Amino acid sequence: MKRLFKLTPIALIIAIVSSCVSVRVASDYDKKVDFNTYKTFAFYKTGIDKADISDLDKRRILRAIETELLAKGFTKSADPDILISIFTKSREKINVHNNGFGAYGYGWAWSPWYYNNYNHVSTSTEGTLYIDLIDAKKKELVWQGIGKGYIPTGSTEKKEARIKEFVKRIIATYPPGAKQ
């Protein structure tokens, strides 16, 4: 039983850390569109300007999108087939962790007369990035990729790496039906 109490905090920490690492992605699209006809792109400034994030993060996202689209064989153009827009949301999450262990050991397993819960409160930011592909001629949304996950605070390098991961995972779902 004592061994179980020793392993429980370790398993909990691993579960929490691994859940924060992943980016959950989804996409939606117009089933009537032939995505093979799209070969060129440009950024849709009007839509991008509305994104409620810093200009630094906008540039990071746009550079990452450009890198991923170029890797898929697209070409940046002044007369594009598709326009790329972005939209973001974020929310602050408050996490309360109660490990049930007191200052003197393992709660009831250690001493039935002394039990002190230890609460740890932390906050994290969960962000959602929407990447919209708009048919340039029809001005209609034809594909939308969505990525949701945690955003690191502090290090610029970690933030930039996380943005690249978001974009890469989202763009991997394009075109619809492509192997990922």
N, C-alpha and C positions, 0 to 999 in steps of 0.2 A: 504494500500500500504506500509506504514512504517513497518507494521508487517512482510510483505513478505521480506523486506530488512533485517530485523533482523534474520529471519529464514534461509535465503539463505546461509550465511557463515557456519552455523551449519550443514546444509544438505551437503554442499560441503566438509567439513572436514570429516564427517561420510563416504561419498562416497569414498574419497581418502584413508582413513585409511582401510576401508573394502576391497578395491581393492588390497591393498598391502599385505593383510593377506593370501589370498588364494594361493594355489599351483595348477596350471593347469597341468593335467596329460593326457598322451596318451600312447598307446602301439601299437606295430606292431609285427606280428608273422608269422611264416610259417604254413599255414593251413594244411599241410600234416603231421605235427609232432603230435605224441601222447604224450602230456605233462604228462600223468599219469605214464609214464615209468621213469621219472626223480625223484630220491629219495635222491641223494647225490650231494654235491657241493664242490667246492674249488675255491679259488680266482686265477684269471689269472694274474700273476705278470707282464708279459710282457705288457699287455694292461693297467694295473693300473699304471705302472711306467710312461706311456706316458701322463697321465692326468695332465693338467697344473694347479695344485693347490698345496697348501702347504702339507707337509707330515702330519701335524696335522689334516687338513681337510680330507685327504685321510683315515686316521685311524678312524676318526669319521664316515665317510660314510661307511667304511667296517664293523665297529662294528654294525652300524644300520642295514645294509643289513643282516649280520649274525643273529642278533636278530630276524628280521622279517622272514627270511627263517626257522630258528629253530622253530618259532611259527607256521609255516605252515607245520611242520612235516619233514622237510629236515634234513639230517645229514651231518656234515662236514666230508670229507673223503680225504685220500691220493690218492684214485682211484675213482674220481668222475664221475657222469653221466653228469653233466654240469659244465662249468667254468663260473665264474662271472667276468666281466670286467666293468670298468666305464670310462666315458668320460665327460668332463665338458666344458661349455662355459660360458662366462659372458660378460656383456656389461654395460657400465655406461650410465645411462639415466639422462638427465637434465630436471628438471621440473620447469616450470615458471607458477606461479599462480598469476593472477591479480584479486583481489577481488573487484576492482572498488570503493572502499571506501577511502575517504580522511582522513586526520589527524583530521578534525573537525567534522566528522560524516559520513553521509550516502550519499555522493556524491550529485547528482542532487536532490535527495529527501530531502536533508537537506538544501542545499543552492544552488540556481541556479547560483550564482556568484562565487562560489568556488568549484572546483572539482580537486581532486588530486588522481590519481591512485596509489595504493600500490602494488608493484610487489614483490613477494617472489620467490627467485630462490633456488632450492635445487637439490641435486644429490642423486641418489640411484643406487644400483647395481642389475641388473636382472640376475639371474643365471639359467642355464639349466643343469640338471643332466641326463645323459643317463646311464641306467643300462642294460648291455648286457648279455644275457644268451647264451652260446655257447655250442653246443653239443660236449662233450669231445672226443668222438670217431671219429666223422666226421670232427671236427674242423670247424663247420658251425654255423653262427648266427641263432638261432631259435626263439628268443624273444628279444624285446627291449622295455624297459619302459622309458618314458621321463617325467621329471617334470620341470616346469618352474615357477619361482616366484622370489620375492625379497629377498635379503640376508641382514640380519641386520649387522651393523658394531658396533664395540665397545665390548659389553659384550660377553664373551666366553659362558656363559650359554644360552643366547638368540640364539647365532649362533648354538650351539649344539642342542638345541631344534628345531630349524628350519631345520637342517639337518635331524634329526629324522622324522620330519613331511614330508619332501620331500620323504625320503625313504619309509616311511610307506604308503603314498598315491600312490607311484609308484608300490610298491610290491603288493598292494591291487588289482591291475589289472592283477595279475598273479594267476593262469593260465588263459589263454583266456577263456572267458565265465563264469568265477567264479562270484558268487554273491559278490557284494562289500558292 
